[in-house]
Amino acid sequence: MRQLVQIFLGLWIVLGLSANLRAQNRDALTVQVGAKSITTNDHLVIYFTLPVSDQQAVYHFPELANFKKLGVSRSKASLFQNGQVVQTQTFSQYYQPSGVGSFAIPAQEVQINGQIVAWDPFVVQVSEGVAEETEEVKEIAISELSLSKNNGAFFLVSSNLRTPFVGQGFTIKMSFYVPESNASEMVFDRNDLQIPELIQQLRPRNCWEENFGLQAERVLKVQFRGKKYTEYRFFQASYFSLDNHVIRIPSLNFRVKQVLPGKGLERQVRNNYFKSAPLVIIPKSLPVHPLAGKVPVGNFHLEEAVSKKAIQTGQPITYQASLVGDGNSILWDANEVESDYFVDFSLVSTERTVVPVRDQMIGYKTDLFTLVPEQPGQISMGKYFKWVFFNTEKERFDTLRSSLVLIVKGQPSDRFLQTKSESGGVYQQIEKKDSLSVQWNRWINWRQLVNFVILMVITTLLFLFWKATK
């Protein structure tokens, strides 16, 4: 339930980003604030959105009292509107609370590409969080000798999945764990140099990467084997394998300086090396299918809404379909729906977003349509809207279908001639004539009469010629 709440909050931020982007295009650049009621396990998030450009964004978030400034994550979005695609990138700064309480955040300034953007003062409510048991730590066999030798501290490179399907996202983390009972003083040794080197060694090849963008260690409180630990997370990214080749991540050496007991200048410092266990990830091939490799792989659900369910023929309404899940939303089709005799469809906009939510990358795709029903009756939207994906829970290709049914009343739209686009005076007002009760005009009656007389004359001549030959 807690994870579902976090996912909801993440998607709420994504929806806010889209609205803020449209406001930014009209007005000035703005800085937004995420949830203002959090726990000690969560983070205060402050973010802004920019259009994607060739130039790298230059920004600086301020320090906040009672909060530790952590890393910045980046999420991407693509918006198709009015025949144009607008790509945006959102930069989210994370702040970790130092304790529980009510903290007043004064107005501060953020530097964004040379601009100074301020936010209004607000209050953050922080409550006590519960230390979470780390699933990936429980799966790793760490020897008691290794834990006792380093006072219980250990270095870990982990993945939430060991045998994902090809195209299914798996998240890799690189963290250093220190038990709260560890009384020895430890200092990180040039993490600005060794962390990038370690990241280059662990990065899987032949995978699509969605990085969580940690620029500084993320500090978390976790439990392992009933003991409380402080986790220093240095790297986190979700990967989507492009083939079934085995992914091997080698053992990594993490260097930490340990300050030995002593006084003043007599205190000595020695290097401690923590070695992570090698990690092997074996992607599983998808079942043979014509759409294998062409559709997303993951666990998705459909959220849809329509402006009206009971409407009249010819009355335009809007339909919005959102696909949310842990798969790569880039592979979703544009899903252009063809109009038919019953409904006329028009695609207004398409938006794709990938945003980090807790320990997952959540893909989010929204299509907005305008539709005009042409015939009365019940119109099942599932006939027109369906999305195929590989369901990792059911381990088979699955289809999401619209469950909405529209109730359309009124007269058929094709009962009347549609000539509004005609500029000449010949057809004006002709659409008001009932096409089911059109009467013959005089020209049609006279033409048929003349044709009948000609036919009788020809028949008479043929009869007379036949008699004369006898």
N, C-alpha and C positions, 0 to 999 in steps of 0.2 A: 504494500500500500504506500509506503514511504517513497519508493522509487517511482510509482505512478504519479504521486504528487510532484516529485521533482521533474518528471517528464512534462507534466502539465505546465509547470512554471516555465520550463524552457521553451515550450511551444508558445506560451503566452508572451514571452519576450520576443519570439520570432514574429508573431503577429503584430506586436508593437513596433518592431523594426520596420515592417512594411508600411505601416501608417506613418511612422516618423519620416521615412524616406520621402513619401509624397509631400509631407509638410516641408521637408528640407528643400525640395525642388522649388517650392513656391516661396519659402522664407529663408531665414539664415540657418546655418548649421547649428544643431542643438545636441546637448549631452543628456542622456536619459539615465534613470536610476531603476534598478531591478526591485526585487522584493525587499521591503523595509521591515519585515518581521521574520527573523531567521534564528537558527540555533548555532551553537558553537561549532557544530560539524559543517555548517554551511558557510557561504561567503556573501559579502555585500558586492554587488556587481554594478559597475558604472560603465556605460558604453556609448558609442556614437557610430554612425553609419556614413560611409562615403561611397561614391561611384567608383568602380574599378577603373584604374588608369595604369599607364606604363610606368609612372613614377611611384616610387615607394612612399607610403604615407609616413610622415614624421610627426610624432605626438609625444606628449609627456603628461602623465597623470600625477596629481599631487599626493603627498603623504597625508594620512589621516590619523588623528589622535585616537588611541584605543583600538587601532586596527593595524595589522601588518600587511604591507603592500606585497602582493604576490605577483603572479604572471599575468600576461595578457593573452586571451584566446581570440581566434579569428574565425568568423563564420561567413559563408558565401551564400549569395542569393542571386537568382536570375529571374527577371520580371519581363514577361512578354505582354506588351500593351500597345494597342493601336498599330499593330504591324511592326513594332520595334522591340528589340531586346535590350533591357537595361540591366547590367550586372553591378551588384553592390557587394561591399565587404563591411562587416561589422567588427569593431574592435572592442572587446570587453575586458576591463580591468577588474581583477579579483582582489578583495580585501578580506583578511581573516580576522575575526573579532578576538580581542585579548581576554575577554571574559563575558559574564552575563551582566545585563543591565540595560538601561535606556541611555543611548548615546546621541547627543545632538551634533549633527554634522553641519558646520557653518557653510556659507556660500564659498565655493572654491572655483578656481580657474583651470581649464585644461588647454594645453597648447596643441593645436591641430593644424599642421601645414602652415605655420606662421600666424594662424588666427588664434585669438584668445576667446574661448567660449566658457561661460560661467554657468553653474547650476544654482538653483535656489536652495536655501537651507532646509534641512529635513531631520527627522528623528528616526533612529534605527532601534528596534526592540530585539534584544538578543536573549534567548533562553538557553538553558543547559541542554546539550545534545547527548545522546547515548553513544558510547563507543561501539563501533560496528565490528563484527567479526569479519576478517578478510578471507574471502573464499580462496583466492589464489595462493595465499600463504599456507593454508591447510593442505593443499594438494602437493606442496613441495616437500620432499624428504630432506630436512636439514638435520645433520647429525648433532647430537647433544654435545659432542666434543668441540665442534665448531662454535656452538653457541657459548659454551663455558669458556673457551679460549679467548673469545672477544667480548666477554661479559654480557653475552646474550644478544649482541648486535649482529646484524647480517645484512648483506646486499643481495637484492633479488631482481631479476628480470622475469616477468610473468606475462601470461596471456590468458584471457578469459575463456578461450576455446583452443583445444589442441587439435581437433579434427574438424575444422569448418568445411562447408561446401565451397566449391569454387565460386567466387563472387560474393560469398557471405562475409560480413565484416567481423573481424576479431581485433580486440584492443590489447596493445602491448604497453606495459608500464615498466619503468625502471625506478626503483625506490631503495632507500636505505632505512632500515628499521633499528631503532634504539629503544630498549626497554626502559620504562620509567624508574626501575630499580637500579639502573646503571649509574654508579656514583662517579665514574671516571670522566674526566673532562676531555671532550673531543672537539676538534676544529676541522672544518672542511679545508682541503688543500687545493687551492687554485681551481675551483669548480668552473670558473669561466673558461679554462683551457681543457680540463680533462673531461667534462661532461659532453661538449661537442664531439670530442674524439670517440667517446663511448657510444654516442648516438649513431655515428657513422658506422661503427662496427656492428651494431645490432639491427640496423634498418634492413628489413626483408627486401629482396629483389623481386622484380616482376609482380609488383603489387601496386594498387592505387592507394595513395595515402591521404588521410584526412587528419591533420595534426591538431592537437588541442592547444598548441601555441603557448606552452609553459615557458616563460622567460626567467622565472625564478622558482626555487623549490616550493612545492605546495606542501604545507604541514598539516597532517591529519592525526587524529587520535584513533587507534585501532586496537583490537584484541587478537592475540594468538596464543593458543594453548592455555587459555584462562589468564594470561598475563597482559597487562596494558603496555602498548608500544606507542612511540611517536614515529610516524612515517614521514620521511622526507622524499617526496615524489619529484623526480627531476625531469621525467619525460613520459609522455602519454600520447598515443596516436592510434587511430583505427585504420586497419588495412583490409583491402579487398583483393584477394588473390586472383590473378588473371589466368592461371592454369593449375594443373594438379601436381606440379613439381614440389618436392619436399622442401620446406623452408627450415634452414638450420641457423640458429643464432648461437654464436660461440660463447664460451665462458668469458666474462669480463672482470677486470681487476679495478676495484675502486679504492682510491687512496685517501686515508683520513689520518690527520695528525692527532696523536694522543699526548696530552700533557701529563707527565709523571709527577707524583707528589714531591713537594719540596718548597723552599722558601726563596723568594726573590730571584736572584740570578742563578740560584742552584737548581731551579726547576728545569727539567730536561723535556725535550719534545722528541718523539720518535714516530716514524711512519708505520701505520698499520694498513695492511692490504686485505680487502674483503673481496672474495671471489664469488661471482654468481654461478649458479648451475647452468650448463648449456641447455638450450631450449629447442625442441624439435616440433614443428607444426606440419601436419600432413593433411593438405586439402583433399577433400573427396570430390570425385567427378559427379556432375549432375546426370540424372537419367537421360537417355536418348530422347530428344524432343526437338521439333523444328525451331522452337524459340529458345533453346539452351544457349546461354551467352548473350542473349538479346534483351532479356527482361531482368528486373532486379531480383536479388536473392536475399531473403530475410523474412521478417514477420511484420506484416502491414495490416492496417485497418482503415476503413473508409469513414470519413466524416462529411456529411452532405447537408445542404440546406437549400430551400427554394423560397422565393419571396411570397408565393401564394400557391395553394394546392387546389383551390376551387376557382376556376377562371372562365372567361368567355372566349370564344373563338376570335382570333385576331388581336387578343390582348397580350402584349409582350410581358414576360416575367424573367427573372434572373435565377440561374441555378449555379450553385457553387459546390465543387467536389474537392475534398482535401484527402490526400493519401499520406498517412503518417506511419513511420516504421523505422527499424534499425538498419535497413538496407540502403544501397546507393541509389538515391533518387534521381541521379543523372540519367539512368537507363530507362526511366519512364518515357513512353511515347508522348508525342504532342496531343494525341487523342482527339484529332479533329473529327467531328461527327457530321455526316452528310445529312442534309435535309431530305425529307421525303413528302409523300402526299399528306401525312398527318401533322408533321411538326417541321417548322423552319428553324434551324440552329445557326447561331453566329457566335464564334469564339471571341471573347472580349480581351482576356488576359490569361497568361500562364506564369506561375511563380514557382521557382525551385529554391530550396534552402537546405543547407546542411549546418547543424548547430550542435555543439557539444552539450550534453545533458548528463550530469554526474559522470558515470564511467562509460557512456555510450555516445556515438554519433547518431543523431536522429535526423533522418531525411524527411523532408516536408515538401509536398508538391500540391499546388492549388490551381484548379482551372475554373474560370468564371465564364459562363455562357449566358447569352440572351436567346430565349426561345419564344416562338409564336405558334400556338396551336392552330391548325387549319380546319380540323374536323372535330365535332362533338363526340363525347364518349370518355372512356377511361384510357389514359395513356400511361403505360408502364415504362418508367425511365430505365429499368434494367435491360430493355430491348436495345437501347442506344448506348448506355454507358457501362463499360466493363473493362477491367484491368487485369492482365495476366501477370503472375509472378511465381517464383519458386518458393513455396512455403517451407521454411526450415524446421518448423515444428511438426508438420505432417509429412515432411520429406517427399513432397510431390508438387507438381505444378498446380497452382490454384488460381481462382478467378474471383476478384471482388466485383460485385454487381450492385448497381443502385437499387434500393428497395422502395423508392418513392413511386407513388401512383397519383397522377394528376386527374382531377375531375373537370372535364371541359363541357361547358354548356353553350347553347346558341346554335346558329345556323352554319352550315358548311361554308367556308370562305370561298370555295370555287363555284358557289351558286351565282355569284355576281362576277361580271367581267371586270378585271383590274386594268384600268386604262388611265391611271393617274399620271403615268409618265409620258403620255401622248401630249404633244404640244399643239397639234392641229385642232381645228374646230369640228372636224367630222365626227370624232369619237367622244367629244365632251358630253358628260352626263349619261353616256350609254351604259356605264356600270350600274346605274340604278334600275335598269331593266332586268326582270327576272328571266334568267336563261332557261328555266324549265317551262316557261309559258310564252315563248316567242311565237308570234303569229306570222303567217306568210304575208309578204307584201304583194302589191298588185303586179309588180314586174315578174315575180316568181309565178303567179297564177297565169298571166298571159303567155309566158314562155312555155309553160307546160301545155297550154291549149294549142299553141302553134305546132309544137312537136307532135301532138296527137293528130292534128289535121294532116300534116305531112305524112305521117305513118299510114293513115287511111288512104291517102291518094296513091302512095306507092303500092299498097296492098291491092287496090282496085286495078291499077295498071298491070300488075303482075297477073291478076285473074283474067283480064281481057286478053292479054298476050297468050295465055295458056289456052283459052277458048278458040282463038283465031288459028292456032296451030292445028287444031283438030279438024 
